[in-house]
Amino acid sequence: RIFSGIQPTGVKHFGNYSGGFRQYAATQERGEAFFCAVDLHSITIEYDPVRAKELTANVQRAGLTDVVQVMSGDAFQQIPKVAGTFDFVFLDAWKKDYKRFLDLVFPRLDKGGLFLAHNVVNKRSEMGDFLDAIQKNPALWTTIVSPSGEGMSVSLKR
């Protein structure tokens, strides 16, 4: 069994509820793990406006509108509109764009902040530039975990 609790610093962070945390919820339902977030403020950006509406409705039904914000549109346009820095980023987007996302948010990632990216094992051929960047950057400590065939990178900003 696994229990993982995250207490963010209170700084806004980006995460993909529909991609990343849904997996954790599914794992938790099988009784293998328990995940929680404490003192959370999360922003998720969904490109598809229909899915963004669905996510917003899910957040409202869960009573989380005070801590989870769903933005609709192109993340490359939306991220610059968000003020401040981030302490956690979860990336699950077009794989060829991973390096561009890293370049966009890394300067705003707090020291000690985490940058997680999904599908880094099964889609590695689509993101070589990103994998090189996270593994060779001396300002990052990176590991890749693969409890499933998809894999996830976990990078800590030093």
N, C-alpha and C positions, 0 to 999 in steps of 0.2 A: 504494500500500500504506500501511496505517496500523499503527503499533505504539503501544499505550497501556498503560502500567503505572501502577498506583495503589499507593502505599504508605500505608495508613492510619496514623493516629497510635497505634493500639492501643486507642483508645476504641471501644466497641461501635457498630455501625451497622446500620441496617435496610436490607434490600434484598430484592427479590422475585426469587429465583433462577429460579423457574418462568416469570416474565414477562420481566424485564429481561435477566438474564445469558444466558438461553437465546437471545435474539436475537443477542447478541454472539458466542456460540458458533457459531450458524448462519452469521453473516457470516464468521467466522474460517474455517469449513469450506470456504467458497467461495474462500478464498485472498485475500480482499480486505483482511483486517485480522487483527491479533494483539492479544489483550487478556490482561492478567494482573493479579493482585492479589498484593501482597507483604505478609507479616505481617498476615494477614487474620483478623478475628473478625466473623462476620456472623450476624445473626438475621433469619430470614424468618418471616412470620406468614401462615399459610394458613387461611382461614375454613372451607373444606370439609375435614372430617376424613379423608375417603378420599384426597384429594390430599395432605394433610399426611403421611399414612402413606407414600404413594408418594415424596414428597420426602425423607422421613427415610430410606427405603430407598436412594434414589439417593445421598444424602450418605454413608451407611454404605458402600455399594459403592465410592464414590470415595475412601474413607479420609479423609474430612474432618470426622469427628465432633468433633475437637478444636477446629475453627475455625468450623464452621457449625452453628447451632442452629435447628431448625425448631420453631416454636410453633404450636399449633392453637387456633383460636378467633377471636373477634371482636377485631380489632386495637385497637379503642377500649378494650377491657378489658385486653388483654395489654400494651400499651405502658407504661401506668403501673406495671406490675409489674417492669419492667426498670430496674435501678439505673443511675445515672450519666448521662453525656452521650453524644452521638453526633457522629461526624465525617462521616458520609455517610448519606443517606436516599434510597432509590429508591422512588417511589410508583407503584403500578399497582393501583388499587382502583376502587370505584364512583366514577365521575367527580363525581357530585353531592356526594360526601364529601371531595373534595380539600382544600377550605378548612378543614374540621374537622380533618383530619390535619395540615395546616400549623400550625394554631393549637395542636395538641397537642404537636408535636415541636419547633417553632421555638424555644421558650424553652430547650430542652435541646440544641440544635444548637450545637456549638462555633464560636467565631470562626474563620473560614477553612474551616468545614465546608460541604459541598455538599448541596443538596436537589435531586434530579432527579425530574421527574414525566413519566410517559408519556402519550401520546395527547392532547397539548395542542393539536394542530392539527386532527385529524379529529374530536375531541369537544369543541372549544372552546365550543360552544353550551351544553354541560352544566356548564361550570365557570367562568363569567364572574367570579364572586366570587373564586375562587382566582387566576385570571390577573390580575385587578386588584391583588390583595394582593401577589403576587410582583413585579409590575412597578412598583408605586408605593411599596413599602416602602423607605425610604432605608437600611435596614440590610442590604439585599440588592442584589447585582449580578446581574441576570438576563438570559439570552439564550435564544432558542428556536431550536433546530436541527431541520431536517426533511429528513434524507437519504431518508426514505420519506414517505409521505403521512400517517403517524401523528403525528410530531413529538414532541419532548421539550424540556422546559424544564430549564435548568441554572441554579441559583441559588447564588451564593456568599455566605455570611454574612460581612459586613464586620466 
